[in-house]
Amino acid sequence: MDIAKVNDVSIQVATVNGSGSQSANMVLMWSIFQMGVPVSGKNLFPSNIAGLPTWFTIRASKDGYIARKAEIDFVVALNPQTAKEDARAVQPGGALLADEASV
């Protein structure tokens, strides 16, 4: 990541509905907030049916921006069904955390 983006990051966590990921993502958001960085999050899911893909986006911005960024700086791809697509969403210079076999 470019040094100019310190405390201005977009994180996307890809999982499946019903996995408990929203609770984990809220802990991550709270941790960032406790460091003094304004943060917001949005759960994106197609329905409430367990087992379908879901994404949680987090925006941490020293300037207090809460809208989602067009670029994704860091992707955590925990859903093997969407991992390839999720990996392509990372902007150049960004980072991907995934099972190598999934991507």
Backbone as JSON, one array per atom type, in Angstrom:
{
  "sequence": "MDIAKVNDVSIQVATVNGSGSQSANMVLMWSIFQMGVPVSGKNLFPSNIAGLPTWFTIRASKDGYIARKAEIDFVVALNPQTAKEDARAVQPGGALLADEASV",
  "N": [[0.82, -1.18, 0.0], [0.4, 2.25, -0.67], [2.2, 4.76, 1.02], [0.83, 7.12, 1.45], [-1.69, 6.36, 2.1], [-2.06, 5.79, 4.74], [-4.03, 5.04, 7.49], [-6.32, 5.2, 5.91], [-8.11, 3.08, 4.6], [-9.58, 0.34, 2.85], [-11.27, -2.55, 3.59], [-12.24, -5.79, 2.72], [-14.12, -8.53, 3.67], [-14.77, -11.73, 2.78], [-17.15, -14.19, 3.15], [-19.4, -16.81, 4.2], [-22.93, -16.7, 4.67], [-24.2, -17.05, 7.95], [-21.96, -17.93, 9.23], [-20.95, -16.61, 11.38], [-19.4, -14.47, 10.88], [-20.04, -11.73, 10.86], [-20.0, -10.91, 13.54], [-17.26, -11.26, 14.12], [-16.2, -9.39, 12.34], [-17.24, -7.04, 13.39], [-15.79, -6.91, 15.76], [-13.24, -6.45, 14.7], [-13.7, -3.92, 13.52], [-14.3, -2.43, 15.86], [-11.84, -2.59, 17.15], [-10.19, -1.11, 15.43], [-11.45, 1.37, 15.7], [-10.94, 1.84, 18.42], [-8.26, 2.44, 18.24], [-8.34, 5.0, 17.54], [-9.07, 5.7, 14.98], [-11.44, 6.79, 12.71], [-14.12, 4.7, 11.65], [-16.19, 2.64, 9.58], [-18.7, 0.21, 8.69], [-20.2, -2.24, 6.52], [-22.48, -4.78, 5.92], [-22.84, -6.97, 3.29], [-25.11, -8.88, 1.66], [-26.89, -11.37, -0.21], [-29.24, -12.58, 0.64], [-30.98, -13.9, 3.53], [-30.36, -16.52, 3.83], [-28.66, -19.19, 5.18], [-25.34, -20.12, 4.34], [-25.02, -18.94, 1.83], [-23.05, -16.67, -0.2], [-21.47, -13.88, 1.42], [-20.42, -10.55, 2.11], [-18.38, -8.34, 3.96], [-17.69, -5.05, 4.28], [-15.23, -2.77, 5.3], [-14.44, 0.5, 6.13], [-11.85, 2.45, 6.99], [-10.83, 5.57, 7.94], [-8.81, 8.31, 8.41], [-9.81, 10.8, 7.96], [-12.46, 10.59, 8.47], [-14.22, 9.58, 6.57], [-17.04, 7.7, 5.56], [-18.27, 6.37, 3.52], [-18.18, 3.62, 1.19], [-15.1, 2.81, -0.4], [-14.11, 2.99, -3.85], [-12.0, 1.42, -4.56], [-10.51, -1.62, -3.36], [-8.45, -2.25, -0.73], [-7.54, -4.34, 0.88], [-8.27, -7.71, 0.97], [-9.91, -10.33, 2.57], [-10.31, -13.48, 1.85], [-12.41, -15.83, 2.56], [-14.27, -17.53, 1.58], [-14.37, -20.21, -0.43], [-15.89, -20.47, -2.78], [-16.16, -17.93, -3.9], [-13.62, -16.92, -3.99], [-11.76, -16.53, -6.15], [-12.96, -14.46, -7.65], [-13.08, -12.53, -5.62], [-10.34, -12.12, -5.18], [-9.6, -10.86, -7.55], [-10.68, -8.39, -7.13], [-9.01, -6.87, -5.58], [-7.13, -3.93, -5.42], [-4.31, -2.8, -7.44], [-1.26, -3.09, -5.74], [-2.49, -3.63, -3.39], [-3.54, -6.04, -0.86], [-4.02, -9.58, -0.34], [-5.56, -12.06, 1.54], [-5.82, -15.4, 1.6], [-6.73, -18.87, 1.12], [-4.38, -20.6, -0.63], [-5.07, -22.61, -2.46], [-7.63, -21.93, -3.19], [-7.56, -19.72, -4.81]],
  "CA": [[0.0, 0.0, 0.0], [1.08, 3.53, -0.75], [2.33, 5.39, 2.35], [-0.17, 8.18, 1.55], [-2.96, 5.78, 2.5], [-2.06, 5.43, 6.16], [-5.32, 5.34, 8.12], [-7.37, 5.34, 4.91], [-8.05, 1.74, 4.03], [-10.81, -0.4, 2.6], [-11.08, -3.98, 3.83], [-13.41, -6.6, 2.38], [-14.05, -9.89, 4.2], [-15.72, -12.56, 2.05], [-17.45, -15.42, 3.89], [-20.74, -17.32, 3.9], [-23.95, -16.35, 5.66], [-24.38, -18.01, 9.03], [-20.67, -18.39, 9.75], [-20.55, -15.8, 12.53], [-18.4, -13.5, 10.44], [-20.4, -10.35, 11.2], [-19.5, -10.65, 14.89], [-15.81, -11.09, 14.03], [-15.95, -8.12, 11.66], [-17.53, -5.96, 14.34], [-14.64, -6.84, 16.67], [-12.18, -5.78, 13.94], [-14.07, -2.51, 13.45], [-14.16, -1.85, 17.19], [-10.4, -2.48, 17.42], [-9.7, 0.05, 14.66], [-12.01, 2.55, 16.36], [-10.22, 2.05, 19.68], [-6.97, 3.03, 17.91], [-8.57, 6.41, 17.24], [-9.32, 5.89, 13.54], [-12.86, 6.66, 12.37], [-14.34, 3.48, 10.88], [-17.58, 2.24, 9.34], [-18.79, -1.1, 8.06], [-21.46, -2.59, 5.86], [-22.64, -6.18, 5.59], [-23.48, -7.12, 1.98], [-25.51, -10.26, 1.47], [-28.02, -11.46, -1.13], [-30.44, -13.0, 1.35], [-30.68, -14.37, 4.88], [-30.24, -17.97, 3.81], [-27.33, -19.64, 5.6], [-24.52, -20.81, 3.35], [-24.81, -18.15, 0.63], [-21.94, -15.73, -0.05], [-21.69, -12.59, 2.06], [-19.21, -9.73, 2.21], [-18.42, -7.26, 4.94], [-16.69, -4.05, 3.92], [-14.85, -1.86, 6.38], [-13.71, 1.7, 5.68], [-11.17, 3.17, 8.06], [-10.32, 6.79, 7.33], [-8.44, 9.35, 9.37], [-10.62, 11.97, 7.66], [-13.84, 10.34, 8.87], [-15.08, 9.13, 5.47], [-17.75, 6.47, 5.9], [-18.73, 5.7, 2.3], [-17.28, 2.6, 0.67], [-14.18, 3.25, -1.43], [-14.23, 2.25, -5.1], [-10.91, 0.45, -4.55], [-10.4, -2.46, -2.17], [-7.04, -2.34, -0.4], [-7.21, -5.6, 1.54], [-9.35, -8.68, 0.91], [-9.79, -11.6, 3.29], [-11.18, -14.37, 1.07], [-12.66, -17.04, 3.34], [-15.28, -18.34, 0.89], [-13.75, -20.8, -1.62], [-16.74, -20.31, -3.95], [-16.01, -16.59, -4.47], [-12.24, -16.48, -3.76], [-11.14, -16.03, -7.38], [-13.56, -13.15, -7.92], [-12.65, -11.63, -4.55], [-8.93, -11.8, -5.41], [-9.53, -9.89, -8.65], [-11.18, -7.09, -6.66], [-7.95, -6.13, -4.88], [-6.47, -2.95, -6.28], [-2.86, -2.97, -7.54], [-0.57, -2.64, -4.53], [-3.26, -4.07, -2.24], [-3.15, -7.33, -0.28], [-5.03, -10.63, -0.32], [-5.37, -13.17, 2.48], [-6.69, -16.48, 1.11], [-6.16, -20.19, 0.97], [-3.77, -20.62, -1.96], [-5.79, -23.54, -3.32], [-8.91, -21.32, -3.6], [-7.37, -18.66, -5.81]],
  "C": [[0.87, 1.25, 0.0], [1.08, 4.17, 0.64], [1.29, 6.5, 2.54], [-1.51, 7.66, 2.04], [-2.96, 5.31, 3.94], [-3.37, 5.92, 6.77], [-6.39, 5.76, 7.11], [-7.37, 4.05, 4.12], [-9.44, 1.15, 3.88], [-10.51, -1.89, 2.74], [-12.37, -4.69, 3.45], [-13.19, -8.02, 2.89], [-15.16, -10.69, 3.52], [-15.91, -13.88, 2.78], [-18.77, -15.99, 3.38], [-21.68, -16.92, 5.03], [-24.06, -17.45, 6.71], [-23.09, -18.5, 9.64], [-20.2, -17.63, 10.98], [-19.58, -14.69, 12.17], [-18.76, -12.06, 10.81], [-19.9, -10.0, 12.6], [-17.99, -10.41, 14.88], [-15.46, -9.76, 13.37], [-16.23, -6.93, 12.57], [-16.4, -5.81, 15.35], [-13.48, -6.13, 15.97], [-12.47, -4.28, 13.84], [-13.87, -1.81, 14.78], [-12.69, -1.64, 17.53], [-9.8, -1.28, 16.69], [-10.18, 1.34, 15.3], [-11.27, 2.87, 17.66], [-8.81, 2.6, 19.46], [-7.11, 4.5, 17.53], [-8.83, 6.72, 15.77], [-10.81, 5.77, 13.29], [-13.07, 5.48, 11.42], [-15.84, 3.24, 10.7], [-17.58, 0.9, 8.64], [-20.16, -1.35, 7.48], [-21.44, -4.07, 5.52], [-23.4, -6.27, 4.27], [-23.83, -8.58, 1.79], [-26.76, -10.32, 0.61], [-29.33, -11.88, -0.47], [-30.04, -13.46, 2.74], [-30.55, -15.88, 4.95], [-28.81, -18.36, 4.16], [-26.63, -20.37, 4.47], [-24.29, -20.04, 2.06], [-23.68, -17.15, 0.87], [-22.38, -14.44, 0.64], [-20.35, -11.87, 2.15], [-19.43, -8.67, 3.25], [-17.33, -6.29, 4.54], [-16.48, -3.1, 5.09], [-14.09, -0.7, 5.75], [-13.16, 2.37, 6.92], [-10.51, 4.38, 7.43], [-10.04, 7.83, 8.39], [-9.27, 10.61, 9.17], [-12.1, 11.77, 7.96], [-14.77, 9.93, 7.74], [-15.76, 7.82, 5.86], [-18.29, 5.73, 4.68], [-17.71, 4.66, 1.87], [-16.37, 3.23, -0.38], [-14.42, 2.43, -2.69], [-13.17, 1.15, -5.14], [-10.94, -0.36, -3.26], [-8.91, -2.68, -1.91], [-6.65, -3.71, 0.14], [-8.43, -6.51, 1.51], [-8.98, -9.91, 1.73], [-10.8, -12.53, 2.64], [-11.33, -15.7, 1.8], [-13.7, -17.95, 2.7], [-14.66, -18.91, -0.38], [-14.56, -20.59, -2.9], [-16.55, -18.95, -4.63], [-14.57, -16.1, -4.43], [-11.58, -15.91, -5.01], [-11.65, -14.63, -7.72], [-13.11, -12.12, -6.88], [-11.2, -11.2, -4.75], [-8.78, -10.77, -6.53], [-9.97, -8.49, -8.22], [-10.11, -6.26, -5.96], [-7.27, -5.17, -5.84], [-4.97, -3.23, -6.37], [-2.17, -2.35, -6.32], [-1.3, -3.03, -3.26], [-2.79, -5.44, -1.77], [-4.34, -8.28, -0.26], [-4.61, -11.67, 0.7], [-6.36, -14.26, 2.07], [-5.96, -17.79, 1.16], [-5.65, -20.28, -0.47], [-4.52, -21.52, -2.93], [-7.09, -22.94, -3.85], [-8.75, -20.31, -4.71], [-6.47, -19.17, -6.89]]
}
